[in-house]
Amino acid sequence: MNYKGKLIGFLLGLWLGNWIGALFGLWIGHAYDIGKRRQQGFSFRRVPTRAEQALFFHTTFAVMGHIAKAAGRVSEQQIRIASLFMDRMQLQGEIRREAQESFRQGKDPGYPLDQELVSFRRACRGQMDLLRVFLEIQLQAAFADGPLQGEQRLRLLEVAELLGFSRWELEQFLAMAEAETSFGRHQQRAGAGQQGAGWTPPPARDRLKDAYTLLGVQDSASDNEVKKAYRKQMSKHHPDKLASQGLPPEMMNMAKEKTQEIQQAWELIKQQRGIR
């Protein structure tokens, strides 16, 4: 416990004046101790354990398999999507087999979703940015298979509520995930073959609309509001911040891709508005 400031303030006040001066010095010293403690707290960065990272990794693929199963029989397309996520994380060998096994466990009809997510949320210690990234990964996987089916949407709602998010927040995440998928496709098309035969650039208005949705603001927002939204999204998805909270190193590439998309959306809006 810090008391150095209080002691020095008390003695200095007593020496310079009287008991009133001593009490005033004590108060000044107390304020100093609080500021020092906060400064030390902000500089402290907790290092997550490997067990916490492994739990995040396992739960990600298990829940992904569980949501895929909600649509009925897991299709070859859904299996391919899970494999693409493993490719994005550059998973090879034993770690890839672990991801595949987690996906299979999630597909099992007896998979205890409630129990697993309650334990997972507790292990994340209520860090909402980390839980949000987990949910966003599930949404990306669900949208990659096409429009959501009714059972998938219900299962995603169940997952969101178990993680501590409301139905309204889920609808926001769904809109942003859909915009992210669309925006990413526009980016791929724009960079893949502009000179290719038969290539038609995506409608600029649709791409711009996706950019606003990706930042979580309306196109009617002021420049200052858009700037704040951009900074907020970058803060929520900063790879170093998520790593310190428990994001596995295997998923760092996905976190970096997310911040790149946020940056691209911001650059597009800046260009359209003439923001410097």
Backbone hydrogen bonds in HBPLUS format (Angstrom, degrees):
<---DONOR---> <-ACCEPTOR-->    atom                        ^
c    i                          cat <-CA-CA->   ^        H-A-AA   ^      H-
h    n   atom  resd res      DA  || num        DHA   H-A  angle D-A-AA Bond
n    s   type  num  typ     dist DA aas  dist angle  dist       angle   num
A0007-LEU N   A0003-TYR O   3.02 MM   4  6.24 162.6  2.05 158.1 162.6     1
A0008-ILE N   A0004-LYS O   3.00 MM   4  6.21 171.3  2.00 156.3 158.5     2
A0009-GLY N   A0005-GLY O   2.91 MM   4  5.96 162.0  1.94 147.6 153.5     3
A0010-PHE N   A0006-LYS O   2.92 MM   4  6.00 156.9  1.97 145.0 151.3     4
A0011-LEU N   A0007-LEU O   3.01 MM   4  6.21 173.2  2.02 155.6 157.0     5
A0012-LEU N   A0008-ILE O   2.89 MM   4  5.94 161.5  1.92 150.3 156.2     6
A0013-GLY N   A0009-GLY O   2.96 MM   4  5.98 158.5  2.00 143.0 149.2     7
A0014-LEU N   A0010-PHE O   2.96 MM   4  6.14 153.8  2.03 146.8 154.2     8
A0015-TRP N   A0011-LEU O   2.92 MM   4  6.08 153.9  1.99 145.1 152.2     9
A0016-LEU N   A0012-LEU O   2.96 MM   4  6.11 155.8  2.02 147.5 153.7    10
A0017-GLY N   A0013-GLY O   2.99 MM   4  5.90 143.6  2.12 140.2 149.2    11
A0022-ALA N   A0018-ASN O   2.87 MM   4  6.22 146.8  1.98 146.6 157.4    12
A0023-LEU N   A0019-TRP O   2.96 MM   4  6.19 157.0  2.01 145.8 150.3    13
A0024-PHE N   A0020-ILE O   2.98 MM   4  6.23 155.1  2.05 145.7 153.0    14
A0025-GLY N   A0021-GLY O   2.86 MM   4  6.06 154.8  1.92 144.2 151.3    15
A0026-LEU N   A0022-ALA O   2.85 MM   4  6.10 145.1  1.98 142.2 152.5    16
A0027-TRP N   A0023-LEU O   2.99 MM   4  6.28 151.2  2.08 143.9 150.7    17
A0028-ILE N   A0024-PHE O   3.02 MM   4  6.36 159.3  2.06 149.5 154.7    18
A0029-GLY N   A0025-GLY O   2.88 MM   4  6.05 160.8  1.91 147.3 153.0    19
A0030-HIS N   A0026-LEU O   2.89 MM   4  6.08 147.2  2.00 142.7 151.8    20
A0031-ALA N   A0027-TRP O   3.09 MM   4  6.38 157.5  2.14 148.0 152.9    21
A0032-TYR N   A0028-ILE O   3.04 MM   4  6.35 149.8  2.13 144.7 153.5    22
A0033-ASP N   A0029-GLY O   2.96 MM   4  6.24 157.1  2.02 148.5 153.9    23
A0034-ILE N   A0030-HIS O   3.05 MM   4  6.34 158.2  2.10 151.4 156.6    24
A0035-GLY N   A0031-ALA O   3.09 MM   4  6.31 164.4  2.12 147.4 151.3    25
A0036-LYS N   A0032-TYR O   2.94 MM   4  6.17 156.1  2.00 151.3 158.1    26
A0037-ARG N   A0033-ASP O   2.94 MM   4  6.12 157.3  1.99 147.5 153.5    27
A0038-ARG N   A0034-ILE O   2.96 MM   4  6.22 158.2  2.01 152.4 158.0    28
A0039-GLN N   A0035-GLY O   2.99 MM   4  6.15 157.5  2.05 144.6 150.9    29
A0040-GLN N   A0036-LYS O   3.03 MM   4  6.27 155.2  2.09 146.9 153.1    30
A0041-GLY N   A0037-ARG O   2.93 MM   4  6.14 149.9  2.02 142.2 151.2    31
A0042-PHE N   A0038-ARG O   2.89 MM   4  6.17 153.5  1.96 153.4 159.1    32
A0043-SER N   A0039-GLN O   3.22 MM   4  6.40 145.4  2.34 139.6 148.2    33
A0044-PHE N   A0041-GLY O   3.28 MM   3  5.22 146.4  2.40  95.8 105.4    34
A0053-GLN N   A0049-THR O   3.18 MM   4  6.54 157.8  2.23 146.7 152.6    35
A0054-ALA N   A0050-ARG O   2.82 MM   4  6.01 154.8  1.88 147.6 154.9    36
A0055-LEU N   A0051-ALA O   2.97 MM   4  6.16 149.5  2.06 142.3 150.0    37
A0056-PHE N   A0052-GLU O   3.11 MM   4  6.38 157.3  2.17 145.6 151.0    38
A0057-PHE N   A0053-GLN O   3.00 MM   4  6.24 161.7  2.04 148.9 153.9    39
A0058-HIS N   A0054-ALA O   2.88 MM   4  6.07 170.4  1.89 153.0 155.2    40
A0059-THR N   A0055-LEU O   2.91 MM   4  5.94 169.7  1.92 151.2 154.7    41
A0060-THR N   A0056-PHE O   2.99 MM   4  6.02 152.9  2.06 145.2 152.4    42
A0061-PHE N   A0057-PHE O   3.47 MM   4  6.80 163.1  2.50 151.6 152.8    43
A0062-ALA N   A0058-HIS O   2.98 MM   4  6.13 154.8  2.04 152.6 160.8    44
A0063-VAL N   A0059-THR O   2.94 MM   4  5.88 171.3  1.95 149.6 152.2    45
A0064-MET N   A0060-THR O   3.11 MM   4  6.15 146.4  2.22 134.6 144.5    46
A0065-GLY N   A0061-PHE O   3.02 MM   4  6.19 154.0  2.09 139.8 145.2    47
A0066-HIS N   A0062-ALA O   2.96 MM   4  6.24 148.9  2.05 142.6 152.2    48
A0067-ILE N   A0063-VAL O   2.90 MM   4  6.10 159.6  1.95 153.1 156.5    49
A0068-ALA N   A0064-MET O   3.06 MM   4  6.21 155.5  2.12 142.2 149.4    50
A0069-LYS N   A0065-GLY O   2.99 MM   4  6.15 150.9  2.07 143.0 150.5    51
A0070-ALA N   A0066-HIS O   3.20 MM   4  6.44 129.8  2.47 134.0 146.5    52
A0070-ALA N   A0067-ILE O   3.10 MM   3  5.06 133.3  2.33  94.1 107.0    53
A0071-ALA N   A0068-ALA O   3.34 MM   3  5.94 156.2  2.40 111.5 116.8    54
A0072-GLY N   A0069-LYS O   2.91 MM   3  5.34 161.4  1.94 118.2 122.6    55
A0079-ILE N   A0075-SER O   3.14 MM   4  6.47 155.3  2.20 146.3 153.0    56
A0080-ARG N   A0076-GLU O   2.87 MM   4  6.07 150.7  1.96 143.2 151.9    57
A0081-ILE N   A0077-GLN O   2.90 MM   4  6.18 148.9  2.00 145.1 153.5    58
A0082-ALA N   A0078-GLN O   3.06 MM   4  6.35 159.9  2.10 145.9 150.2    59
A0083-SER N   A0079-ILE O   2.99 MM   4  6.27 151.3  2.07 142.9 151.3    60
A0084-LEU N   A0080-ARG O   2.84 MM   4  6.17 144.3  1.97 144.0 154.3    61
A0084-LEU N   A0081-ILE O   3.07 MM   3  4.95 116.8  2.48  91.1 106.8    62
A0085-PHE N   A0081-ILE O   3.02 MM   4  6.39 149.9  2.11 149.5 157.1    63
A0086-MET N   A0082-ALA O   3.10 MM   4  6.44 151.0  2.19 142.2 150.1    64
A0087-ASP N   A0083-SER O   2.85 MM   4  6.20 143.7  1.98 142.4 153.3    65
A0088-ARG N   A0084-LEU O   2.87 MM   4  6.18 155.4  1.93 148.4 154.5    66
A0089-MET N   A0085-PHE O   3.08 MM   4  6.35 140.6  2.24 140.3 150.5    67
A0091-LEU N   A0086-MET O   2.94 MM   5  5.36 177.6  1.94 156.2 156.9    68
A0090-GLN N   A0087-ASP O   2.84 MM   3  4.75 152.1  1.92 101.1 110.1    69
A0097-ARG N   A0093-GLY O   3.12 MM   4  6.46 154.7  2.19 148.5 156.1    70
A0098-GLU N   A0094-GLU O   2.92 MM   4  6.22 146.3  2.04 146.9 156.5    71
A0099-ALA N   A0095-ILE O   3.13 MM   4  6.39 150.1  2.23 137.6 144.7    72
A0100-GLN N   A0096-ARG O   2.96 MM   4  6.28 157.7  2.01 150.7 156.7    73
A0101-GLU N   A0097-ARG O   2.90 MM   4  6.09 153.2  1.97 144.1 151.5    74
A0102-SER N   A0098-GLU O   2.94 MM   4  6.17 154.1  2.01 145.6 152.5    75
A0103-PHE N   A0099-ALA O   3.01 MM   4  6.26 156.2  2.07 147.2 153.4    76
A0104-ARG N   A0100-GLN O   3.01 MM   4  6.30 153.6  2.09 144.2 151.1    77
A0105-GLN N   A0101-GLU O   2.92 MM   4  6.20 154.2  1.99 147.7 154.8    78
A0106-GLY N   A0102-SER O   3.02 MM   4  6.29 153.0  2.10 148.2 154.9    79
A0107-LYS N   A0103-PHE O   3.23 MM   4  6.52 137.3  2.42 138.9 149.5    80
A0107-LYS N   A0104-ARG O   3.15 MM   3  5.16 129.4  2.42  95.4 108.6    81
A0108-ASP N   A0105-GLN O   3.19 MM   3  5.39 145.7  2.32 101.7 111.3    82
A0111-TYR N   A0108-ASP O   2.96 MM   3  5.41 160.1  2.00 126.1 125.6    83
A0113-LEU N   A0111-TYR O   2.96 MM   2  5.80 126.8  2.25 112.9  97.3    84
A0116-GLU N   A0112-PRO O   2.94 MM   4  6.06 166.9  1.96 162.4 166.7    85
A0117-LEU N   A0113-LEU O   2.92 MM   4  6.03 166.1  1.94 158.8 162.0    86
A0118-VAL N   A0114-ASP O   3.00 MM   4  6.11 152.7  2.07 150.8 158.3    87
A0119-SER N   A0115-GLN O   3.16 MM   4  6.33 161.3  2.19 145.5 150.1    88
A0120-PHE N   A0116-GLU O   2.89 MM   4  6.06 151.5  1.97 141.1 150.3    89
A0121-ARG N   A0117-LEU O   2.83 MM   4  5.91 163.2  1.86 145.2 149.1    90
A0122-ARG N   A0118-VAL O   3.10 MM   4  6.26 156.6  2.15 142.1 148.4    91
A0123-ALA N   A0119-SER O   2.98 MM   4  6.21 153.0  2.05 145.0 152.3    92
A0124-CYS N   A0120-PHE O   3.01 MM   4  6.31 138.0  2.19 143.7 155.3    93
A0124-CYS N   A0121-ARG O   3.18 MM   3  5.07 127.1  2.48  91.5 105.2    94
A0125-ARG N   A0122-ARG O   3.04 MM   3  5.13 156.3  2.10 103.6 111.0    95
A0127-GLN N   A0124-CYS O   3.16 MM   3  5.85 161.2  2.19 121.8 126.6    96
A0130-LEU N   A0127-GLN O   3.13 MM   3  5.59 121.9  2.48 108.4 121.1    97
A0131-LEU N   A0127-GLN O   3.10 MM   4  6.44 159.5  2.15 151.2 157.6    98
A0132-ARG N   A0128-MET O   2.78 MM   4  5.85 148.5  1.87 143.2 152.3    99
A0133-VAL N   A0129-ASP O   3.09 MM   4  6.33 152.6  2.17 142.2 148.2   100
A0134-PHE N   A0130-LEU O   3.14 MM   4  6.44 155.7  2.20 144.8 151.3   101
A0135-LEU N   A0131-LEU O   3.02 MM   4  6.33 159.7  2.07 148.7 153.3   102
A0136-GLU N   A0132-ARG O   2.84 MM   4  6.07 155.5  1.90 149.8 157.4   103
A0137-ILE N   A0133-VAL O   2.99 MM   4  6.23 149.8  2.09 148.5 155.0   104
A0138-GLN N   A0134-PHE O   3.28 MM   4  6.66 153.8  2.36 143.3 149.7   105
A0139-LEU N   A0135-LEU O   2.97 MM   4  6.30 151.7  2.05 148.9 157.3   106
A0140-GLN N   A0136-GLU O   2.88 MM   4  6.11 157.7  1.93 148.7 154.5   107
A0141-ALA N   A0137-ILE O   3.06 MM   4  6.29 160.9  2.10 148.6 153.1   108
A0142-ALA N   A0138-GLN O   3.00 MM   4  6.20 154.8  2.06 143.7 150.8   109
A0143-PHE N   A0139-LEU O   2.90 MM   4  6.08 166.2  1.92 156.7 159.4   110
A0144-ALA N   A0140-GLN O   2.98 MM   4  6.02 140.1  2.14 141.9 152.5   111
A0145-ASP N   A0142-ALA O   3.37 MM   3  5.78 155.7  2.43 106.1 112.5   112
A0146-GLY N   A0143-PHE O   2.97 MM   3  5.22 163.8  1.99 114.6 117.2   113
A0153-ARG N   A0149-GLN O   3.01 MM   4  6.31 159.9  2.05 160.3 166.1   114
A0154-LEU N   A0150-GLY O   3.06 MM   4  6.34 158.2  2.11 149.2 155.1   115
A0155-ARG N   A0151-GLU O   2.94 MM   4  6.13 154.5  2.01 144.5 151.6   116
A0156-LEU N   A0152-GLN O   2.86 MM   4  6.09 154.4  1.92 149.1 156.4   117
A0157-LEU N   A0153-ARG O   2.94 MM   4  6.17 150.8  2.03 144.7 152.7   118
A0158-GLU N   A0154-LEU O   3.00 MM   4  6.28 152.1  2.08 142.7 150.1   119
A0159-VAL N   A0155-ARG O   2.93 MM   4  6.22 157.4  1.98 147.8 153.7   120
A0160-ALA N   A0156-LEU O   2.85 MM   4  6.07 163.2  1.88 149.5 154.1   121
A0161-GLU N   A0157-LEU O   2.96 MM   4  6.16 164.2  1.99 151.7 155.2   122
A0162-LEU N   A0158-GLU O   3.02 MM   4  6.19 155.1  2.08 146.7 153.5   123
A0163-LEU N   A0159-VAL O   3.06 MM   4  6.30 134.9  2.27 142.2 154.4   124
A0163-LEU N   A0160-ALA O   3.13 MM   3  5.14 130.4  2.39  94.3 107.8   125
A0165-PHE N   A0160-ALA O   2.87 MM   5  5.16 165.7  1.89 147.3 142.6   126
A0164-GLY N   A0161-GLU O   3.07 MM   3  4.99 149.4  2.17  96.6 106.1   127
A0170-LEU N   A0166-SER O   2.99 MM   4  6.29 154.5  2.06 147.0 154.3   128
A0171-GLU N   A0167-ARG O   3.02 MM   4  6.35 155.3  2.08 149.3 155.2   129
A0172-GLN N   A0168-TRP O   3.15 MM   4  6.49 150.1  2.25 142.7 150.6   130
A0173-PHE N   A0169-GLU O   2.90 MM   4  6.24 159.5  1.94 151.9 157.4   131
A0174-LEU N   A0170-LEU O   2.76 MM   4  6.01 154.3  1.82 154.5 162.2   132
A0175-ALA N   A0171-GLU O   3.05 MM   4  6.24 160.9  2.09 145.3 149.4   133
A0176-MET N   A0172-GLN O   2.97 MM   4  6.24 158.6  2.02 150.4 156.6   134
A0177-ALA N   A0173-PHE O   2.79 MM   4  5.94 154.4  1.85 148.5 155.8   135
A0178-GLU N   A0174-LEU O   2.93 MM   4  6.09 158.8  1.97 149.4 155.0   136
A0179-ALA N   A0175-ALA O   2.98 MM   4  6.15 156.5  2.03 142.6 149.4   137
A0180-GLU N   A0176-MET O   2.81 MM   4  5.97 149.4  1.90 141.9 151.0   138
A0181-THR N   A0177-ALA O   2.98 MM   4  6.20 158.0  2.02 146.4 151.3   139
A0182-SER N   A0178-GLU O   3.04 MM   4  6.28 163.2  2.07 147.5 152.0   140
A0183-PHE N   A0179-ALA O   2.71 MM   4  5.82 163.2  1.74 152.2 157.7   141
A0184-GLY N   A0180-GLU O   2.85 MM   4  5.92 158.0  1.90 145.7 151.8   142
A0185-ARG N   A0181-THR O   3.12 MM   4  6.35 150.2  2.21 140.9 148.5   143
A0186-HIS N   A0182-SER O   3.01 MM   4  6.33 154.3  2.08 148.3 155.3   144
A0187-GLN N   A0183-PHE O   2.96 MM   4  6.26 155.8  2.02 148.6 155.1   145
A0188-GLN N   A0184-GLY O   2.96 MM   4  6.22 156.4  2.02 146.7 152.8   146
A0189-ARG N   A0185-ARG O   2.92 MM   4  6.14 162.4  1.95 150.9 155.5   147
A0190-ALA N   A0186-HIS O   2.86 MM   4  6.02 156.2  1.92 148.4 155.6   148
A0191-GLY N   A0187-GLN O   3.03 MM   4  6.22 142.8  2.18 142.9 151.8   149
A0192-ALA N   A0188-GLN O   2.84 MM   4  5.70 126.1  2.13 143.4 157.1   150
A0196-GLY N   A0193-GLY O   2.95 MM   3  4.90 157.5  2.00 103.7 111.1   151
A0199-TRP N   A0196-GLY O   3.24 MM   3  5.53 161.8  2.28 126.6 125.4   152
A0207-ARG N   A0203-PRO O   3.21 MM   4  6.53 162.4  2.25 154.7 159.5   153
A0208-LEU N   A0204-ALA O   2.90 MM   4  6.09 155.8  1.96 150.5 157.4   154
A0209-LYS N   A0205-ARG O   2.89 MM   4  6.06 154.9  1.96 146.3 153.3   155
A0210-ASP N   A0206-ASP O   2.98 MM   4  6.24 155.6  2.04 146.6 152.8   156
A0211-ALA N   A0207-ARG O   3.02 MM   4  6.28 147.0  2.13 140.0 149.1   157
A0212-TYR N   A0208-LEU O   3.09 MM   4  6.47 157.0  2.15 152.5 156.4   158
A0213-THR N   A0209-LYS O   3.07 MM   4  6.33 166.1  2.09 150.6 154.5   159
A0214-LEU N   A0210-ASP O   2.81 MM   4  5.96 150.8  1.90 147.9 156.4   160
A0215-LEU N   A0211-ALA O   3.18 MM   4  6.47 139.7  2.35 140.2 149.6   161
A0215-LEU N   A0212-TYR O   3.08 MM   3  5.24 128.8  2.35  98.2 111.5   162
A0216-GLY N   A0212-TYR O   2.98 MM   4  6.25 117.1  2.39 136.3 153.6   163
A0217-VAL N   A0212-TYR O   3.15 MM   5  5.52 174.3  2.15 143.8 143.9   164
A0216-GLY N   A0213-THR O   2.97 MM   3  4.81 140.3  2.13  93.5 106.0   165
A0221-ALA N   A0218-GLN O   3.09 MM   3  5.51 167.1  2.10 114.7 117.8   166
A0226-VAL N   A0222-SER O   2.97 MM   4  6.27 156.3  2.03 154.5 160.9   167
A0227-LYS N   A0223-ASP O   2.95 MM   4  6.21 157.6  2.01 149.1 155.2   168
A0228-LYS N   A0224-ASN O   3.02 MM   4  6.24 160.0  2.06 146.6 151.6   169
A0229-ALA N   A0225-GLU O   2.96 MM   4  6.16 154.8  2.02 143.9 151.0   170
A0230-TYR N   A0226-VAL O   2.92 MM   4  6.15 157.4  1.97 150.8 156.5   171
A0231-ARG N   A0227-LYS O   2.99 MM   4  6.26 166.2  2.01 153.8 156.9   172
A0232-LYS N   A0228-LYS O   2.88 MM   4  6.02 152.0  1.96 145.3 153.7   173
A0233-GLN N   A0229-ALA O   2.96 MM   4  6.17 160.0  2.01 149.4 153.8   174
A0234-MET N   A0230-TYR O   2.98 MM   4  6.22 158.3  2.02 150.5 156.8   175
A0235-SER N   A0231-ARG O   2.92 MM   4  6.07 151.1  2.00 142.8 150.7   176
A0236-LYS N   A0232-LYS O   2.98 MM   4  6.23 157.6  2.03 148.1 153.9   177
A0237-HIS N   A0233-GLN O   3.13 MM   4  6.24 146.4  2.24 143.0 151.0   178
A0242-LEU N   A0238-HIS O   3.03 MM   4  6.31 164.3  2.05 161.5 166.3   179
A0243-ALA N   A0239-PRO O   2.84 MM   4  6.00 152.4  1.91 148.6 156.8   180
A0244-SER N   A0240-ASP O   3.06 MM   4  6.27 151.7  2.14 143.0 149.5   181
A0245-GLN N   A0242-LEU O   3.09 MM   3  5.02 136.1  2.30  93.6 106.3   182
A0246-GLY N   A0242-LEU O   3.11 MM   4  6.39 120.5  2.48 140.0 154.4   183
A0247-LEU N   A0242-LEU O   2.94 MM   5  5.45 166.5  1.95 142.1 139.8   184
A0246-GLY N   A0243-ALA O   3.25 MM   3  5.27 147.6  2.36  97.4 106.5   185
A0251-MET N   A0248-PRO O   2.97 MM   3  5.54 157.9  2.02 117.1 123.8   186
A0252-MET N   A0249-PRO O   3.21 MM   3  5.24 168.8  2.22 109.2 111.3   187
A0255-ALA N   A0251-MET O   3.28 MM   4  6.65 152.8  2.36 145.5 152.9   188
A0256-LYS N   A0252-MET O   2.94 MM   4  6.24 153.8  2.01 151.4 158.6   189
A0257-GLU N   A0253-ASN O   2.89 MM   4  6.15 153.6  1.96 146.2 153.6   190
A0258-LYS N   A0254-MET O   3.00 MM   4  6.21 151.3  2.08 143.1 150.6   191
A0259-THR N   A0255-ALA O   3.15 MM   4  6.47 160.6  2.19 146.9 150.8   192
A0260-GLN N   A0256-LYS O   3.00 MM   4  6.22 148.2  2.10 144.9 154.2   193
A0261-GLU N   A0257-GLU O   2.99 MM   4  6.30 151.2  2.08 147.4 154.3   194
A0262-ILE N   A0258-LYS O   3.00 MM   4  6.33 157.5  2.05 151.4 157.8   195
A0263-GLN N   A0259-THR O   2.91 MM   4  6.08 156.3  1.96 142.9 149.6   196
A0264-GLN N   A0260-GLN O   2.88 MM   4  6.12 154.1  1.94 145.5 152.5   197
A0265-ALA N   A0261-GLU O   2.89 MM   4  6.11 156.9  1.94 148.3 154.3   198
A0266-TRP N   A0262-ILE O   2.99 MM   4  6.22 158.2  2.04 147.7 153.5   199
A0267-GLU N   A0263-GLN O   2.91 MM   4  6.16 156.3  1.96 148.7 155.3   200
A0268-LEU N   A0264-GLN O   2.99 MM   4  6.19 154.7  2.06 146.2 152.5   201
A0269-ILE N   A0265-ALA O   3.08 MM   4  6.34 161.6  2.11 149.1 153.6   202
A0270-LYS N   A0266-TRP O   2.83 MM   4  6.01 161.7  1.87 152.6 158.3   203
A0271-GLN N   A0267-GLU O   2.98 MM   4  6.11 160.0  2.02 144.9 150.0   204
A0272-GLN N   A0268-LEU O   3.01 MM   4  6.26 157.6  2.06 146.7 152.8   205
A0273-ARG N   A0269-ILE O   2.90 MM   4  6.08 152.3  1.98 151.5 158.7   206
A0274-GLY N   A0270-LYS O   2.75 MM   4  5.63 126.3  2.03 142.6 156.5   207
A0275-ILE N   A0270-LYS O   2.96 MM   5  4.78 146.7  2.07 134.7 140.0   208
